[in-house]
Amino acid sequence: MTRAVPDGLLTDLEVIRKDFPILERTLAGGQPLVYLDSANTSQKPQVVIDAMVDHLEHHNANIARAMHQLGAESTAAFEGARDKVAAFLNAPSRDEVIFTKNASEALNLVARTFPLTAGDRVVITEMEHHSNIVPWQLATERSGAELRWFGLTDDGQLDLSNIDELLTPQTKVVALTWVSNMLGTINPVAEIARRAHEVGAVVVLDASQAAPQLPVDVQAVGADFLAFTGHKVTGPTGIGVLWGRTELLDQLPPFLGGGEMIATVSMAKSTWAPIPHKFEAGTPPIVEAIGLGAALDYISHIGLERIHAHEQAITGYLLDGLASVSGVKVLGPTDPTARGGAVAFELDGVHPHDVAQLLDSRGIAVRAGHHCAKPAHKRYGVQSSTRASSYLYTTPAEIDALIDGLEHTKNYFKVG
Amino acid sequence: MDLDALYQEIILDHYRNPHHAGLREPFEAEVHHVNPTCGDEVTLRVHLDGDRVEDVSYDAEGCSISQAAASVMTDLVIGKPLADALGTQDAFLELMQGKGQVEPDEDVLEDGIAFAGVAKFPARIKCALLSWMAFKDAALQATNAAVEPADTHQGALDA
């Protein structure tokens, strides 16, 4: 089986792979690791690991309150990470970058603090990750606001045919994912933001899957809030980001109360620190933020345009490979130029758990289940799926291993 | 990694040809259990005749391990005194939680011993246990329903 390797692969792929120590390891039976679960979490380059270890070994102290040299170094490193995030997002101000523990917390922060009342409407989509559904269910149940959503077309796109009905002056929030973690769809977020702003709604973008693989410019796309997580952009777990426009963040009440988020505290009443600190109660994940800063430096140095081209090339190669396996049905768009690098599929006659188990026995790591997108699965009449997801270190040979592994899986379960 | 220890031929046979599948009447209790991490689901009904498990019927969606476990479970509990069926459930639970160190008793678990290998795959233990936990839940609800026929909500909240 020979398939043409498409254009657009990172030319220094072998050099890049050497940056990721985990890619060297072998699994049970001496199988080399084939890591195709990057939409779940990405692997970490040595430079990120080193930045975190160096901080812990040489600069560790609490931030903002320690009146000593280590405290100053730690504060500078932490706030330096905020500058890196602001540059990565092309944010107008570094103070608009709020560190959270993950994207879920960032989305919950907005959903929990944004003022909603009965008669208001929140619009989400049927392809959201649970983390951009459940917080809005909670917010609308609490406030009496109405929750509506864009449906999906049969080919895995947002169904925008009823956009005029959904976006009305009642609509206060439009919250949607930039890139679907299940279908891979890249949504026309700039156009939807433009339409949302016409009715006065604010736009909350979940960029968890976009930030790793697309250039993200919060101003160009017209977002009001944007969330992403560190661990999918080659950074550590435990650190996420909420970016929001200053005038909106200034209006929102605090999310969590505690140390560092106050201006003054008396027993009867407190006043709040300016943003971003208003939303960062307690000691933050300091070394994780520094690791995230190093990760954003790393992927920015390679270049998001180049990473995006690599993802498109690998995804195209993966889609071609899957098309060659009888019994495979891909969920979501099949045009690699119109989608991200996560491809969910069904294999006729074999449950996704069993597919993942067979692949794992050959060292191939994929995800099986509903990928925290149960409504999107239900929309396509699917209980669960297998998902292969690539990143900047993924090679065509790894895709070949997956395709061979699927043929092996069919033989093992005697289907096809 | 010994896949064949996980996918015993007995398990694959039950997966391809599940026993007692489908939902039947009559029943005293029906439960719906899900494995939230993967979305596997089972709807399961228990029909008791006095202290005897007269029928267990189910509609399950899930992987080979969860489907085969449901099939084997019904073979093991239908027709048995309820106390014995719950004892078998205990034995299966012990086997699954034994990290591969528990020697299964074939006299008690019969085809269920084929699942011994599942205990070595932590991610799959919940798959094997889904229908067994649903059976225990439904059987206890059915027992309560017999004792307190007026209280139709008994047990429904934790289903």
Chai-1 contact restraints between the chains, C-beta under 6 A:
chainA,res_idxA,chainB,res_idxB,connection_type,confidence,min_distance_angstrom,max_distance_angstrom,comment,restraint_id
A,A28,B,M1,contact,1.0,0.0,6.0,A-B,restraint_1
A,G29,B,M1,contact,1.0,0.0,6.0,A-B,restraint_2
A,H351,B,C63,contact,1.0,0.0,6.0,A-B,restraint_3
A,H353,B,C63,contact,1.0,0.0,6.0,A-B,restraint_4
A,D354,B,C63,contact,1.0,0.0,6.0,A-B,restraint_5
A,D354,B,S64,contact,1.0,0.0,6.0,A-B,restraint_6
A,S361,B,M1,contact,1.0,0.0,6.0,A-B,restraint_7
A,S361,B,L3,contact,1.0,0.0,6.0,A-B,restraint_8
A,G369,B,C38,contact,1.0,0.0,6.0,A-B,restraint_9
A,G369,B,G39,contact,1.0,0.0,6.0,A-B,restraint_10
A,H370,B,G39,contact,1.0,0.0,6.0,A-B,restraint_11
A,Q383,B,G39,contact,1.0,0.0,6.0,A-B,restraint_12
A,Q383,B,E61,contact,1.0,0.0,6.0,A-B,restraint_13
A,S384,B,G39,contact,1.0,0.0,6.0,A-B,restraint_14
